[in-house]
Amino acid sequence: MIRRSFNDGWQVRPKANPFAELGGSAAPYRSVCLPHDAMIGQERSAAADGEQWAGAYFPGGTFEYRKTFAVPEGHRGRRVLVEFEGVYRDAMVYVNGDYAGQRPYGYSLFRIDITHLLRYGRDNEIRVEARAHRDSRWYTGAGIYRDTWLLDGGPVRIAPDGVRVTTPEIDADLAVVQVATTVENDGVELRTVELTTEIRDSDGNVVARDVATATAPPGGSAVARPRLYVPNPRVWSPDSPVLHTCMVTLADATGRLETELDTGTATFGIRSLHLDPRRGLRLNGEPVKLRGACVHHDNGVLGAATFPAAEERRVRLLKDAGFNAIRMSHHPMSRAMLDACDRLGMLVVDEAFDMWTRGKSEFDYHLSFAEWWERDIESMVAKDHNHPSVVMYSIGNEIP
């Protein structure tokens, strides 16, 4: 699917109830660019309604964001999704006044299909509510604090996160790269497509290429699984973080359509992991000891807003200090930090939750855990799949 940044043109204010809105006493909106932390700009107070030290003495609250965006008439018949990399917390999403979807957990990447709610050839409005209130043991920030994206694709397309790469066999002469590409078909007919898969090295040179076909049933999906062979592979490691790129091009296999249907890319590293009780953790066959630190997601005076330069700065400082691993505490890591860990050679232990069904704060995620935990685990694993830096998962921190 085509990905476009959806970060510009937003407005935010403390959420107003409908009666305050009618009475004219609601706070005005102010313009912001995402990522944005709605909490960091509030006045701190030692009496901040139970937040106190856990929330860095910032009060909680409920905030609403809105954005107007145009959808061309030519997009009719295409699938349109909005992707949120993180909204803290209890996100409620509305499009043109109608409910579109929600996500209770504040650290999960999620997508909402808004196709059926759009007005083509006209302006549309998206509104997002988020709240933070006595629900954490650290500073969380609030609002749409990670990047947002608008995704659109034709009736036949590569699914979001639809290019997944593994490297099951590696030696000095050859690496096997297996690519699983998911093709979705919204149409009412069986569709056979041709997938051209290329592996490029860090200099952009094509080092492996494959052409395969896949047939997707109407209203369903298909997965193509070509195996490519990279000669004399340069492997990824903390000391030599060499990255490769997988590029997949989707075309109509019947030749009736001359243009590409879709493209997808994934950045990955060629590396192997082994773990056993005698030899411990081995990366590319070599023993590795984790010299790590636990880090939270905020960026100090920047608050919780996730900026790639700030994430890379933190990783670089730890790397320069002799660390080779980061445990994300206590929730899934941002894409921006994962990208920095891939580039700089930092190993990652990505963590899912700080609680399960028993809470550590009065209104934390334990209230939603039973219904949502599987979707949140799926989101974390899908986000992490192609990142060579991720070597381990934690399913929970100090779970009572």
C-alpha positions in Angstrom: 0.0 0.0 0.0 1.1 3.6 -0.6 2.2 5.2 2.7 1.9 9.0 3.2 2.8 10.9 6.4 -0.4 12.0 8.2 1.4 14.1 10.8 0.7 17.6 9.6 -2.4 19.8 10.0 -3.7 18.5 13.4 -5.3 20.5 16.2 -5.6 19.6 19.8 -7.4 20.8 23.0 -8.6 19.4 26.3 -11.7 17.4 25.6 -14.9 19.4 26.0 -18.2 17.8 26.9 -21.1 18.5 24.4 -22.9 20.9 26.8 -19.8 23.0 27.3 -19.4 23.1 23.5 -23.0 24.3 23.1 -22.5 26.9 25.8 -19.4 28.3 24.2 -17.1 27.5 27.2 -15.0 24.9 25.5 -11.3 25.5 25.2 -10.1 26.5 21.7 -8.2 24.2 19.5 -4.5 24.9 18.8 -2.5 23.7 15.8 0.2 21.0 16.3 2.3 18.8 14.2 2.6 15.2 15.2 4.2 13.4 17.1 2.8 15.4 20.0 2.7 15.1 23.8 -0.4 16.8 25.2 0.7 16.3 28.8 4.2 17.9 28.8 2.8 21.5 28.3 0.6 21.3 31.3 1.4 23.0 34.6 3.1 20.6 37.1 1.7 20.4 40.6 2.6 18.4 43.7 -1.2 17.9 44.2 -1.8 16.6 40.7 -4.7 14.3 41.4 -2.8 11.1 42.4 -0.3 11.3 39.5 2.4 12.9 41.7 5.8 11.2 41.4 4.7 8.5 38.9 3.5 11.1 36.4 6.4 13.6 37.1 3.7 15.8 38.9 1.9 16.4 35.6 -1.9 16.2 35.8 -3.8 13.7 33.7 -6.6 14.5 31.4 -8.6 13.8 28.3 -7.5 15.4 25.0 -9.0 15.5 21.5 -7.3 15.9 18.2 -8.8 16.7 14.9 -7.6 17.0 11.3 -9.3 17.9 8.0 -8.0 16.0 4.9 -9.1 15.7 1.3 -9.9 12.4 -0.4 -9.9 12.6 -4.2 -12.8 11.2 -6.2 -10.2 8.9 -7.9 -9.7 7.1 -4.6 -13.2 5.6 -4.8 -12.8 1.8 -4.9 -9.4 1.9 -3.1 -8.8 0.6 0.5 -7.9 3.5 2.9 -6.4 2.9 6.3 -5.1 5.3 9.0 -2.1 3.9 10.9 -1.2 5.1 14.4 2.2 4.0 15.8 1.1 4.9 19.3 -1.7 6.9 21.1 -1.6 7.2 24.8 -4.2 6.0 25.9 -7.7 4.6 25.3 -7.7 6.0 21.8 -11.2 6.5 20.3 -11.2 7.4 16.6 -14.1 9.1 14.7 -14.3 9.9 11.0 -16.9 12.5 9.8 -18.6 12.2 13.1 -18.9 8.4 13.0 -17.1 5.9 15.2 -14.2 4.3 13.3 -12.3 2.2 15.9 -10.5 2.2 19.2 -7.3 0.9 21.0 -7.0 0.8 24.8 -3.3 0.1 25.0 -1.1 3.2 24.7 1.9 1.5 23.1 0.5 -0.6 20.3 0.7 0.2 16.6 -2.7 -0.1 15.2 -4.6 0.6 11.9 -8.2 1.6 11.3 -10.0 1.0 8.0 -11.8 4.2 7.2 -12.8 3.3 3.6 -16.6 3.1 4.3 -16.7 6.4 6.2 -15.0 8.6 3.6 -16.6 11.4 1.4 -14.8 11.3 -1.9 -14.0 14.5 -3.7 -14.6 16.4 -0.5 -12.9 17.3 2.8 -13.1 14.8 5.6 -12.5 15.2 9.3 -10.8 12.7 11.6 -11.1 13.1 15.4 -9.1 11.2 18.0 -9.7 11.2 21.8 -7.0 10.1 24.2 -6.8 10.1 28.0 -4.2 9.5 30.7 -5.3 9.3 34.4 -3.7 7.4 37.2 -2.8 4.5 34.9 1.0 4.2 35.0 4.1 4.0 37.3 6.2 6.4 35.1 5.7 9.5 32.9 3.6 8.4 30.0 2.7 11.6 28.2 -0.6 11.7 26.5 -2.1 12.0 23.0 -0.8 11.0 19.6 2.8 10.8 20.6 4.1 8.7 17.7 3.9 9.0 13.9 0.7 8.6 11.9 0.3 7.4 8.3 -2.4 7.3 5.7 -2.3 4.1 3.6 -4.2 3.4 0.4 -4.1 0.6 -2.0 -6.1 -0.8 -5.0 -8.3 -3.9 -4.9 -5.3 -6.1 -5.3 -2.3 -5.1 -3.1 0.4 -6.0 -0.7 -0.9 -6.1 2.9 0.5 -3.6 5.5 3.5 -5.3 7.1 3.0 -7.8 4.3 6.7 -8.4 3.4 8.3 -10.5 6.1 11.9 -11.7 5.7 13.8 -14.6 7.4 17.3 -15.9 6.9 17.0 -19.6 7.9 20.4 -20.7 6.5 23.7 -18.8 6.5 27.3 -19.7 5.9 30.3 -17.8 4.5 29.5 -18.6 0.9 25.7 -18.3 0.8 22.7 -17.1 2.7 19.1 -18.3 2.1 16.6 -15.4 2.4 13.0 -16.4 2.6 10.4 -13.7 1.8 6.8 -14.2 2.7 4.6 -11.6 0.9 0.9 -11.4 1.7 -1.3 -10.3 -1.3 -4.9 -9.1 -0.5 -7.7 -9.2 -3.0 -10.9 -7.2 -2.4 -12.3 -8.1 -5.8 -15.0 -10.6 -6.7 -12.8 -12.6 -9.0 -9.8 -14.8 -8.6 -6.6 -12.9 -9.2 -3.2 -14.2 -10.2 -0.4 -11.8 -9.7 3.3 -11.8 -10.5 5.7 -10.9 -7.7 9.2 -9.7 -8.5 11.4 -9.8 -5.4 14.9 -8.2 -5.2 17.4 -8.2 -2.4 19.7 -5.2 -2.3 22.8 -4.7 -0.3 23.7 -1.6 1.7 25.1 0.1 -1.4 21.9 -0.5 -3.4 23.3 -3.3 -5.6 20.9 -6.2 -6.4 22.4 -9.3 -4.9 19.4 -11.7 -5.5 16.3 -11.7 -7.6 13.2 -14.0 -8.0 10.0 -13.9 -9.9 7.0 -15.9 -8.7 3.2 -16.0 -9.0 0.4 -16.1 -6.4 -3.3 -16.6 -6.8 -5.6 -14.7 -4.3 -9.2 -15.8 -3.9 -12.0 -13.1 -4.1 -12.2 -11.4 -0.8 -9.2 -13.3 0.5 -5.4 -13.3 0.5 -2.5 -15.4 -0.6 1.1 -15.7 0.6 4.0 -16.1 -1.8 7.2 -17.6 -0.2 10.2 -17.3 -2.6 13.6 -18.4 -1.4 16.5 -16.2 -2.6 20.2 -16.9 -2.4 22.7 -14.2 -1.5 26.3 -15.0 -2.3 29.1 -14.1 0.1 26.7 -12.5 2.6 27.7 -9.7 4.9 26.0 -10.6 8.2 24.4 -8.2 10.7 26.0 -7.9 14.2 26.4 -5.2 16.9 30.0 -4.7 15.7 29.0 -4.6 12.0 25.3 -3.7 11.6 25.0 -4.3 7.8 21.5 -3.9 6.5 19.8 -5.2 3.4 16.6 -4.2 1.6 13.9 -6.4 0.2 11.8 -4.9 -2.6 8.7 -6.6 -3.9 6.8 -5.4 -7.0 3.3 -6.7 -7.7 2.0 -6.9 -11.3 -0.9 -8.5 -13.1 0.2 -12.0 -14.2 -2.2 -12.1 -17.2 -0.6 -9.1 -18.9 -3.9 -7.3 -19.1 -2.5 -4.5 -16.9 0.8 -2.9 -17.8 1.3 -0.8 -14.7 2.4 -2.1 -11.3 -0.3 -3.0 -8.9 1.7 -2.3 -5.8 5.2 -2.3 -4.2 6.5 -3.2 -0.8 9.8 -2.9 0.9 11.4 -4.2 4.1 14.8 -3.5 5.7 16.4 -6.5 7.4 19.7 -8.0 8.4 21.2 -11.4 7.6 21.9 -13.0 10.9 21.2 -16.2 12.9 20.1 -16.6 16.5 20.6 -19.7 18.7 19.8 -20.2 22.4 20.5 -23.3 24.5 21.3 -24.0 28.2 24.9 -25.1 27.5 26.2 -22.4 25.1 23.8 -19.6 25.9 22.8 -16.9 23.3 24.7 -17.1 20.1 24.6 -14.5 17.3 25.9 -15.8 13.9 27.4 -18.7 15.8 29.3 -16.6 18.3 28.5 -16.3 22.0 27.2 -12.9 23.0 26.7 -11.5 26.5 24.1 -8.8 26.9 25.5 -5.6 28.5 22.2 -3.8 28.7 20.1 -1.0 30.1 16.4 -0.6 30.7 14.9 2.6 29.2 11.5 4.2 29.2 10.0 5.8 26.1 10.1 9.5 27.0 12.8 11.9 25.8 13.3 14.1 28.8 12.3 17.7 28.2 10.7 16.7 24.9 8.2 14.6 26.8 6.8 11.4 25.3 6.8 12.6 21.7 8.8 10.2 19.6 11.3 12.0 17.3 13.7 9.8 15.3 16.7 12.1 16.0 16.0 11.9 19.7 15.6 8.1 19.7 18.9 7.7 17.7 20.7 10.1 20.1 19.7 7.9 23.1 20.8 4.7 21.4 24.1 6.3 20.3 24.9 7.5 23.8 24.4 4.0 25.2 26.4 2.5 22.4 29.3 4.9 23.0 29.1 4.1 26.7 29.8 0.4 26.1 26.2 -1.0 26.1 25.2 -3.5 23.4 21.6 -4.1 24.4 18.4 -2.3 25.4 15.4 -3.7 27.2 12.3 -1.5 26.6 10.6 -0.8 29.9 7.8 -1.8 30.1 6.0 -1.8 26.7 6.8 -2.2 23.0 9.5 -0.1 21.5 8.9 2.6 18.9 9.6 2.0 15.3 12.0 4.9 15.3 14.1 3.4 18.1 14.1 0.0 16.5 15.4 1.6 13.3 18.2 3.3 15.2 19.1 0.0 17.0 19.3 -1.7 13.6 21.5 1.0 12.1 23.8 1.3 15.1 24.1 -2.3 16.2 22.1 -2.4 19.5 20.4 -5.6 20.6 16.8 -5.3 21.8 14.6 -7.1 24.3 11.2 -5.8 23.5 8.6 -5.9 26.3 4.9 -6.3 26.0 3.2 -5.2 29.2 3.8 -4.0 32.7 0.7 -5.7 34.0 -1.8 -8.5 33.0 -5.1 -8.9 34.8 -4.0 -7.4 38.1 -3.4 -3.7 38.1 -0.5 -1.7 39.4 -2.3 1.6 39.1 -6.0 2.3 39.6 -7.0 2.7 35.9 -4.2 1.0 34.0 -4.3 -1.5 31.1 -5.3 -4.4 33.3 -8.9 -3.3 32.8 -8.6 -4.1 29.1 -6.0 -6.8 29.1 -8.3 -9.9 28.9 -10.0 -8.6 25.7 -7.0 -7.0 24.0 -3.8 -8.8 24.9 -3.7 -11.1 21.9 -4.1 -8.2 19.4 -1.4 -6.2 21.2 1.1 -9.1 21.1 0.3 -9.7 17.4 1.0 -6.0 16.8 4.3 -6.0 18.6 5.6 -9.1 16.8 4.5 -7.8 13.4 6.2 -4.5 14.1 9.4 -6.2 15.1 9.6 -9.0 12.6 12.1 -7.6 10.1 14.3 -5.9 12.7 17.6 -7.8 13.2 18.2 -5.9 16.5 15.3 -7.7 18.2 16.7 -10.9 19.8 14.3 -11.5 22.6 10.8 -10.7 23.9 9.5 -10.1 27.4 5.8 -10.9 27.9 5.5 -8.9 31.1 7.4 -7.0 33.8 7.1 -8.1 37.4 3.7 -9.6 36.9 1.9 -10.3 40.2 
